[in-house]
């Protein structure tokens, strides 16, 4: 299990670096930020006149892609130092978009300092964390998209094999996601060979699966024997292929592709572990003969899918 321990340590180190770097990333995102879905906070850096700040006509807000469509400001609140203002709106804002706040003729101590622009969007850490959470729970590939069911039902009979497959699956998915992104961005798109992406992605996944196959055969023969043919099926598994394809279609960057692959892998591992935990209990339960085996597994999967629908619309930031 040395590989599993190494993968877990690497994941923790990556998340720690991401948390440490998040303040720096957020700082470069702009001088404005979303407070709620109907509020934007901007900082002037200097005290401004309260009478000027409270006048909503001094502010013009619009989405950067649609500058002609203005968003009406309902009210403005100024903090005690008169440096930070919170703009409130009647309608909810599109938090996934970038907004521009134009402050006309900023007044400080009776002096007009001129107009200023504030660019408001989610910080990079917020975007990455939201993407990770969405891939794990909100858009779980097994319980919401119903992908990868072959391996899901085949290996989820015991928790031990489910955990091993989950870690292996996540490792292959993360590595293939970032390498596939690099090949698609710097080779296929550059040479206008986008139509070959499926073939290239399958080949990339196959390389990592073969590497994991060889390593597991030597390091953990027991787990290798338990996974059996399902380890080979990872190569053409629809989840493994869906991640790089979605990365390409959504034009994700390097970090976004990496986080999306990690979230999808962890989400699959969670689904496997939950299912294995229930199926071990079902072996001791009084299940009608008609439903024994795969039928009751489908019923349990449906119940899990209904439960995961509760994450729909979940938003942290």
LOZALO-572815 format. One record per residue (C-alpha): residue number from 1; chain; x, y, z. Coordinates in nm, 3 decimals, padded with zeros to 5 digits. Example, Ala and Ser with C-alpha at 12.3 -4.5 7.8 and 13.67 -1.06 7.14 Angstrom:
2
SITE    nr   kette         X         Y         Z
SITE     1       A    01.230   -00.450    00.780
SITE     2       A    01.367   -00.106    00.714
This chain:
317
SITE    nr   kette         X         Y         Z
SITE     1       A    00.000    00.000    00.000
SITE     2       A    00.304    00.230   -00.038
SITE     3       A    00.155    00.378   -00.356
SITE     4       A   -00.170    00.459   -00.179
SITE     5       A    00.015    00.634    00.104
SITE     6       A    00.227    00.830   -00.140
SITE     7       A   -00.084    00.938   -00.336
SITE     8       A   -00.259    01.053   -00.018
SITE     9       A    00.046    01.250    00.098
SITE    10       A    00.081    01.412   -00.245
SITE    11       A   -00.287    01.513   -00.241
SITE    12       A   -00.256    01.668    00.107
SITE    13       A    00.058    01.860    00.007
SITE    14       A   -00.116    01.994   -00.305
SITE    15       A   -00.422    02.108   -00.109
SITE    16       A   -00.198    02.270    00.155
SITE    17       A   -00.010    02.465   -00.112
SITE    18       A   -00.341    02.568   -00.267
SITE    19       A   -00.469    02.701    00.066
SITE    20       A   -00.144    02.888    00.134
SITE    21       A   -00.143    03.041   -00.212
SITE    22       A   -00.513    03.135   -00.208
SITE    23       A   -00.470    03.478   -00.043
SITE    24       A   -00.212    03.576   -00.305
SITE    25       A   -00.434    03.450   -00.586
SITE    26       A   -00.741    03.627   -00.446
SITE    27       A   -00.546    03.950   -00.404
SITE    28       A   -00.464    03.967   -00.776
SITE    29       A   -00.825    03.900   -00.874
SITE    30       A   -00.925    04.267   -00.838
SITE    31       A   -01.035    04.523   -00.582
SITE    32       A   -01.396    04.403   -00.571
SITE    33       A   -01.557    04.086   -00.442
SITE    34       A   -01.896    03.917   -00.419
SITE    35       A   -02.031    03.916   -00.064
SITE    36       A   -02.360    03.745   -00.144
SITE    37       A   -02.554    03.674   -00.461
SITE    38       A   -02.700    04.027   -00.438
SITE    39       A   -02.405    04.223   -00.297
SITE    40       A   -02.068    04.349   -00.424
SITE    41       A   -01.799    04.494   -00.199
SITE    42       A   -01.547    04.746   -00.334
SITE    43       A   -01.261    04.926   -00.162
SITE    44       A   -01.155    05.279   -00.256
SITE    45       A   -00.834    05.275   -00.053
SITE    46       A   -00.908    05.623    00.083
SITE    47       A   -01.201    05.774    00.279
SITE    48       A   -01.477    05.897    00.046
SITE    49       A   -01.762    06.138    00.112
SITE    50       A   -02.068    05.964    00.255
SITE    51       A   -02.312    06.179    00.059
SITE    52       A   -02.140    06.084   -00.265
SITE    53       A   -02.121    05.713   -00.178
SITE    54       A   -02.487    05.686   -00.080
SITE    55       A   -02.600    05.823   -00.420
SITE    56       A   -02.668    05.513   -00.633
SITE    57       A   -02.655    05.721   -00.952
SITE    58       A   -02.279    05.750   -00.906
SITE    59       A   -02.236    05.378   -00.973
SITE    60       A   -02.276    05.190   -01.299
SITE    61       A   -02.261    04.810   -01.285
SITE    62       A   -02.266    04.562   -01.573
SITE    63       A   -02.134    04.223   -01.674
SITE    64       A   -01.808    04.252   -01.864
SITE    65       A   -01.935    04.052   -02.167
SITE    66       A   -02.251    04.271   -02.187
SITE    67       A   -02.155    04.634   -02.110
SITE    68       A   -02.482    04.767   -02.255
SITE    69       A   -02.697    04.586   -01.998
SITE    70       A   -02.677    04.776   -01.670
SITE    71       A   -02.757    04.623   -01.331
SITE    72       A   -02.956    04.859   -01.111
SITE    73       A   -02.801    04.940   -00.771
SITE    74       A   -03.066    04.940   -00.497
SITE    75       A   -02.859    05.089   -00.214
SITE    76       A   -02.502    05.150   -00.098
SITE    77       A   -02.365    05.096    00.253
SITE    78       A   -02.038    05.257    00.364
SITE    79       A   -01.823    05.124    00.648
SITE    80       A   -01.723    05.337    00.949
SITE    81       A   -01.387    05.431    00.792
SITE    82       A   -01.564    05.535    00.469
SITE    83       A   -01.316    05.324    00.269
SITE    84       A   -01.523    05.018    00.177
SITE    85       A   -01.866    05.026    00.015
SITE    86       A   -02.118    04.746   -00.026
SITE    87       A   -02.345    04.774   -00.328
SITE    88       A   -02.679    04.595   -00.296
SITE    89       A   -02.896    04.486   -00.590
SITE    90       A   -03.258    04.384   -00.631
SITE    91       A   -03.181    04.089   -00.858
SITE    92       A   -02.934    03.806   -00.800
SITE    93       A   -02.597    03.838   -00.974
SITE    94       A   -02.435    03.581   -01.197
SITE    95       A   -02.149    03.480   -00.968
SITE    96       A   -01.974    03.284   -01.240
SITE    97       A   -01.935    03.597   -01.454
SITE    98       A   -01.709    03.902   -01.421
SITE    99       A   -01.866    04.238   -01.338
SITE   100       A   -01.740    04.592   -01.387
SITE   101       A   -01.830    04.863   -01.134
SITE   102       A   -01.779    05.219   -01.256
SITE   103       A   -01.765    05.483   -00.982
SITE   104       A   -01.821    05.827   -01.137
SITE   105       A   -01.644    06.136   -01.002
SITE   106       A   -01.522    05.984   -00.675
SITE   107       A   -01.539    06.252   -00.405
SITE   108       A   -01.306    06.258   -00.101
SITE   109       A   -01.295    06.542    00.150
SITE   110       A   -01.491    06.756   -00.095
SITE   111       A   -01.244    06.700   -00.377
SITE   112       A   -01.337    06.519   -00.698
SITE   113       A   -01.071    06.258   -00.773
SITE   114       A   -01.213    06.132   -01.101
SITE   115       A   -01.383    05.809   -01.203
SITE   116       A   -01.263    05.460   -01.108
SITE   117       A   -01.335    05.108   -01.233
SITE   118       A   -01.352    04.794   -01.022
SITE   119       A   -01.340    04.445   -01.172
SITE   120       A   -01.533    04.196   -00.964
SITE   121       A   -01.510    03.820   -01.004
SITE   122       A   -01.457    03.512   -00.796
SITE   123       A   -01.102    03.450   -00.676
SITE   124       A   -00.907    03.168   -00.835
SITE   125       A   -00.922    02.964   -00.514
SITE   126       A   -01.301    03.005   -00.500
SITE   127       A   -01.332    02.888   -00.861
SITE   128       A   -01.109    02.584   -00.806
SITE   129       A   -01.276    02.488   -00.480
SITE   130       A   -01.621    02.521   -00.638
SITE   131       A   -01.506    02.304   -00.929
SITE   132       A   -01.371    02.041   -00.690
SITE   133       A   -01.692    02.036   -00.487
SITE   134       A   -01.907    02.019   -00.800
SITE   135       A   -01.715    01.723   -00.945
SITE   136       A   -01.723    01.538   -00.612
SITE   137       A   -02.083    01.590   -00.500
SITE   138       A   -02.304    01.818   -00.708
SITE   139       A   -02.222    01.651   -01.042
SITE   140       A   -02.103    01.315   -00.912
SITE   141       A   -02.030    01.106   -01.220
SITE   142       A   -02.187    00.791   -01.076
SITE   143       A   -02.496    00.918   -00.895
SITE   144       A   -02.590    01.212   -01.121
SITE   145       A   -02.444    01.123   -01.461
SITE   146       A   -02.463    00.741   -01.424
SITE   147       A   -02.118    00.682   -01.575
SITE   148       A   -01.871    00.407   -01.486
SITE   149       A   -02.140    00.168   -01.362
SITE   150       A   -01.957   -00.142   -01.490
SITE   151       A   -01.662   -00.100   -01.253
SITE   152       A   -01.889    00.052   -00.990
SITE   153       A   -02.104   -00.261   -00.955
SITE   154       A   -01.819   -00.504   -01.020
SITE   155       A   -01.576   -00.384   -00.751
SITE   156       A   -01.809   -00.243   -00.484
SITE   157       A   -01.880   -00.574   -00.313
SITE   158       A   -01.607   -00.532   -00.050
SITE   159       A   -01.479   -00.212    00.111
SITE   160       A   -01.116   -00.323    00.079
SITE   161       A   -01.130   -00.359   -00.299
SITE   162       A   -01.351   -00.050   -00.330
SITE   163       A   -01.093    00.167   -00.152
SITE   164       A   -00.809    00.020   -00.362
SITE   165       A   -00.995    00.079   -00.687
SITE   166       A   -01.100    00.428   -00.576
SITE   167       A   -00.740    00.534   -00.510
SITE   168       A   -00.617    00.372   -00.831
SITE   169       A   -00.899    00.532   -01.029
SITE   170       A   -00.830    00.877   -00.883
SITE   171       A   -00.457    00.851   -00.950
SITE   172       A   -00.508    00.751   -01.313
SITE   173       A   -00.776    01.016   -01.361
SITE   174       A   -00.565    01.303   -01.226
SITE   175       A   -00.255    01.207   -01.425
SITE   176       A   -00.446    01.146   -01.747
SITE   177       A   -00.644    01.472   -01.705
SITE   178       A   -00.337    01.695   -01.683
SITE   179       A   -00.140    01.511   -01.955
SITE   180       A   -00.442    01.505   -02.186
SITE   181       A   -00.488    01.878   -02.131
SITE   182       A   -00.126    01.943   -02.224
SITE   183       A   -00.148    01.728   -02.538
SITE   184       A   -00.477    01.885   -02.644
SITE   185       A   -00.362    02.243   -02.579
SITE   186       A   -00.010    02.234   -02.718
SITE   187       A   -00.034    01.962   -02.983
SITE   188       A   -00.385    01.888   -03.111
SITE   189       A   -00.518    02.245   -03.112
SITE   190       A   -00.191    02.388   -03.237
SITE   191       A   -00.188    02.146   -03.531
SITE   192       A   -00.568    02.162   -03.584
SITE   193       A   -00.605    01.792   -03.503
SITE   194       A   -00.893    01.829   -03.256
SITE   195       A   -01.081    01.541   -03.421
SITE   196       A   -00.816    01.299   -03.291
SITE   197       A   -00.871    01.387   -02.924
SITE   198       A   -01.063    01.070   -02.833
SITE   199       A   -00.792    00.845   -02.976
SITE   200       A   -00.516    01.046   -02.809
SITE   201       A   -00.700    01.050   -02.475
SITE   202       A   -00.754    00.672   -02.483
SITE   203       A   -00.386    00.620   -02.557
SITE   204       A   -00.287    00.851   -02.271
SITE   205       A   -00.512    00.669   -02.024
SITE   206       A   -00.385    00.331   -02.145
SITE   207       A   -00.026    00.430   -02.066
SITE   208       A   -00.109    00.518   -01.705
SITE   209       A   -00.331    00.212   -01.658
SITE   210       A   -00.051   -00.013   -01.782
SITE   211       A    00.190    00.158   -01.541
SITE   212       A   -00.048    00.110   -01.247
SITE   213       A   -00.110   -00.250   -01.357
SITE   214       A    00.263   -00.327   -01.352
SITE   215       A    00.324   -00.152   -01.019
SITE   216       A    00.028   -00.319   -00.844
SITE   217       A    00.134   -00.659   -00.976
SITE   218       A    00.466   -00.618   -00.793
SITE   219       A    00.371   -00.409   -00.490
SITE   220       A    00.029   -00.551   -00.395
SITE   221       A   -00.047   -00.882   -00.572
SITE   222       A   -00.351   -00.940   -00.349
SITE   223       A   -00.523   -00.618   -00.455
SITE   224       A   -00.416   -00.678   -00.815
SITE   225       A   -00.586   -01.019   -00.809
SITE   226       A   -00.901   -00.878   -00.647
SITE   227       A   -00.939   -00.600   -00.904
SITE   228       A   -00.889   -00.851   -01.186
SITE   229       A   -01.029   -00.754   -01.525
SITE   230       A   -01.179   -00.430   -01.391
SITE   231       A   -00.830   -00.279   -01.368
SITE   232       A   -00.790   -00.321   -01.745
SITE   233       A   -01.139   -00.178   -01.804
SITE   234       A   -01.023    00.156   -01.662
SITE   235       A   -00.859    00.223   -02.000
SITE   236       A   -01.188    00.274   -02.184
SITE   237       A   -01.403    00.364   -01.884
SITE   238       A   -01.648    00.642   -01.966
SITE   239       A   -01.559    00.848   -01.656
SITE   240       A   -01.188    00.841   -01.736
SITE   241       A   -01.262    00.958   -02.091
SITE   242       A   -01.531    01.206   -01.984
SITE   243       A   -01.290    01.412   -01.773
SITE   244       A   -01.041    01.509   -02.050
SITE   245       A   -01.324    01.549   -02.300
SITE   246       A   -01.510    01.789   -02.068
SITE   247       A   -01.184    01.971   -01.995
SITE   248       A   -01.137    02.024   -02.369
SITE   249       A   -01.500    02.125   -02.436
SITE   250       A   -01.510    02.371   -02.144
SITE   251       A   -01.165    02.518   -02.223
SITE   252       A   -01.035    02.454   -01.872
SITE   253       A   -00.682    02.561   -01.786
SITE   254       A   -00.411    02.346   -01.630
SITE   255       A   -00.518    02.392   -01.267
SITE   256       A   -00.887    02.363   -01.353
SITE   257       A   -00.825    02.037   -01.544
SITE   258       A   -00.622    01.900   -01.253
SITE   259       A   -00.884    01.993   -00.991
SITE   260       A   -01.170    01.864   -01.206
SITE   261       A   -00.992    01.530   -01.249
SITE   262       A   -00.920    01.511   -00.877
SITE   263       A   -01.280    01.593   -00.787
SITE   264       A   -01.421    01.338   -01.031
SITE   265       A   -01.183    01.071   -00.897
SITE   266       A   -01.258    01.143   -00.533
SITE   267       A   -01.631    01.150   -00.612
SITE   268       A   -01.604    00.806   -00.773
SITE   269       A   -01.407    00.676   -00.473
SITE   270       A   -01.674    00.810   -00.234
SITE   271       A   -01.948    00.643   -00.438
SITE   272       A   -01.756    00.313   -00.438
SITE   273       A   -01.696    00.321   -00.063
SITE   274       A   -02.058    00.406    00.021
SITE   275       A   -02.187    00.131   -00.204
SITE   276       A   -01.942   -00.127   -00.070
SITE   277       A   -02.038   -00.042    00.289
SITE   278       A   -02.407   -00.102    00.213
SITE   279       A   -02.350   -00.419    00.009
SITE   280       A   -02.150   -00.577    00.291
SITE   281       A   -02.448   -00.516    00.520
SITE   282       A   -02.689   -00.653    00.261
SITE   283       A   -02.511   -00.990    00.271
SITE   284       A   -02.643   -01.034    00.626
SITE   285       A   -02.986   -00.881    00.560
SITE   286       A   -03.305   -01.065    00.467
SITE   287       A   -03.332   -00.971    00.102
SITE   288       A   -03.613   -01.134   -00.102
SITE   289       A   -03.478   -01.397   -00.341
SITE   290       A   -03.596   -01.195   -00.642
SITE   291       A   -03.384   -00.897   -00.539
SITE   292       A   -03.067   -01.074   -00.426
SITE   293       A   -02.744   -00.977   -00.595
SITE   294       A   -02.746   -00.717   -00.868
SITE   295       A   -03.117   -00.613   -00.845
SITE   296       A   -03.088   -00.489   -00.487
SITE   297       A   -02.760   -00.317   -00.582
SITE   298       A   -02.948   -00.119   -00.849
SITE   299       A   -03.214   -00.025   -00.594
SITE   300       A   -02.951    00.099   -00.347
SITE   301       A   -02.777    00.295   -00.624
SITE   302       A   -03.106    00.464   -00.707
SITE   303       A   -03.152    00.564   -00.344
SITE   304       A   -02.799    00.705   -00.333
SITE   305       A   -02.872    00.899   -00.652
SITE   306       A   -03.183    01.051   -00.492
SITE   307       A   -02.978    01.146   -00.186
SITE   308       A   -02.710    01.313   -00.399
SITE   309       A   -02.977    01.523   -00.569
SITE   310       A   -02.987    01.712   -00.240
SITE   311       A   -02.652    01.868   -00.333
SITE   312       A   -02.806    02.032   -00.642
SITE   313       A   -02.762    02.407   -00.634
SITE   314       A   -02.511    02.390   -00.348
SITE   315       A   -02.284    02.697   -00.343
SITE   316       A   -02.013    02.774   -00.087
SITE   317       A   -01.904    03.114   -00.217
